[in-house]
Amino acid sequence: MSHFNPHDKYFKKAKEEGYRARSAFKLEGIQNRFHLIKPGTKLLDLGAAPGSFMQYAAKEVGEKGLVAGIDLQKIEPFKEGNIHTFQGDIFDEESVVEIFNRLKIKQFDLITSDLAPKTTGIKSIDGNASLELNLQVLKIAQKHLKKGGGVVMKILSGFNEGDLVGETRKLFKQVKKYRPEAIRKSSHESYLIGLKKC
Ligand SMILES: C[S@@+](CC[C@H](N)C(=O)[O-])C[C@H]1O[C@@H](n2cnc3c(N)ncnc32)[C@H](O)[C@@H]1O
């Protein structure tokens, strides 16, 4: 994550621009390519801590939009009024329902997920854990994402990818894979983007 290499270009840029992690530039790369976040967008960020996706998204959605983020870990509060943070497990229905009760909204326009399992280094175990997380993201999207909305999911490229693409196709008209420049060369990460929820 963000603190590995202080000489990394995006690490420096994150520090300069006040982001909590360099991941902000992954979402920026996705936004520059797909323009999914619009002024007024209501965005749900899954696996949001420490919060750099939310910081970037909050600027893009503006005052009329909102960004809600949930993570197992506590997310330190933000000064931005359009960011709402929650602590909880995405597999726990009550934690997810609390988001809607507190924000008093029915559905989101966009769901982003940078969810990452605790990795073991064993590819098959990590790949399966990542798949489970993403299948849960799709479940949440099925229920809580507006028709026509989009989803962005972090994937570990190559592992169970076909299974996830198949499941995503059932729910979205278009499915694309994208690897923003800010992903480290050595990483197997990529993002799967579902566009236009059916
Ligand atoms: C790579 S970090 C996210 C970084 C974030 N996008 C940012 O820009 O600051 C992945 C996060 O997924 C969270 N996570 C993993 N499993 C989760 C679960 N079941 N429910 C909620 N959060 C989870 C982890 O706690 C971790 O903070």
The ligand as an SDF file (V2000), in Angstrom:
LIG
                    3D

 27 29  0  0  0  0  0  0  0  0999 V2000
   -6.6460   -1.4030   -0.2410 C   0  0  0  0  0  0  0  0  0  0  0  0
   -7.5920   -0.9750    1.1610 S   0  0  0  0  0  0  0  0  0  0  0  0
   -8.6200    0.3170    0.5540 C   0  0  0  0  0  0  0  0  0  0  0  0
   -7.9190    1.6330    0.2780 C   0  0  0  0  0  0  0  0  0  0  0  0
   -8.8990    2.7520   -0.0690 C   0  0  0  0  0  0  0  0  0  0  0  0
   -9.5000    2.5470   -1.3890 N   0  0  0  0  0  0  0  0  0  0  0  0
   -8.2720    4.1160   -0.0750 C   0  0  0  0  0  0  0  0  0  0  0  0
   -8.1790    4.7080   -1.1580 O   0  0  0  0  0  0  0  0  0  0  0  0
   -7.8950    4.6230    0.9820 O   0  0  0  0  0  0  0  0  0  0  0  0
   -8.6910   -2.3520    1.3020 C   0  0  0  0  0  0  0  0  0  0  0  0
   -9.6380   -2.2930    2.5050 C   0  0  0  0  0  0  0  0  0  0  0  0
  -10.5970   -3.3460    2.4020 O   0  0  0  0  0  0  0  0  0  0  0  0
  -11.0610   -3.5640    3.7390 C   0  0  0  0  0  0  0  0  0  0  0  0
  -11.8540   -4.7980    3.8510 N   0  0  0  0  0  0  0  0  0  0  0  0
  -11.4640   -6.0820    3.5930 C   0  0  0  0  0  0  0  0  0  0  0  0
  -12.4840   -6.9420    3.8280 N   0  0  0  0  0  0  0  0  0  0  0  0
  -13.5560   -6.1880    4.2320 C   0  0  0  0  0  0  0  0  0  0  0  0
  -14.8960   -6.4980    4.6260 C   0  0  0  0  0  0  0  0  0  0  0  0
  -15.3330   -7.7700    4.6580 N   0  0  0  0  0  0  0  0  0  0  0  0
  -15.7320   -5.4840    4.9460 N   0  0  0  0  0  0  0  0  0  0  0  0
  -15.2920   -4.2000    4.9340 C   0  0  0  0  0  0  0  0  0  0  0  0
  -14.0320   -3.8360    4.5770 N   0  0  0  0  0  0  0  0  0  0  0  0
  -13.1670   -4.8120    4.2430 C   0  0  0  0  0  0  0  0  0  0  0  0
   -9.7650   -3.6000    4.5290 C   0  0  0  0  0  0  0  0  0  0  0  0
  -10.0110   -3.3780    5.9030 O   0  0  0  0  0  0  0  0  0  0  0  0
   -8.9460   -2.4830    3.8620 C   0  0  0  0  0  0  0  0  0  0  0  0
   -9.0080   -1.2800    4.5960 O   0  0  0  0  0  0  0  0  0  0  0  0
  1  2  1  0
  2  3  1  0
  2 10  1  0
  3  4  1  0
  4  5  1  0
  5  6  1  0
  5  7  1  0
  7  8  2  0
  7  9  1  0
 10 11  1  0
 11 12  1  0
 11 26  1  0
 12 13  1  0
 13 14  1  0
 13 24  1  0
 14 15  1  0
 14 23  1  0
 15 16  2  0
 16 17  1  0
 17 18  1  0
 17 23  2  0
 18 19  1  0
 18 20  2  0
 20 21  1  0
 21 22  2  0
 22 23  1  0
 24 25  1  0
 24 26  1  0
 26 27  1  0
M  CHG  2   2   1   9  -1
M  END
$$$$
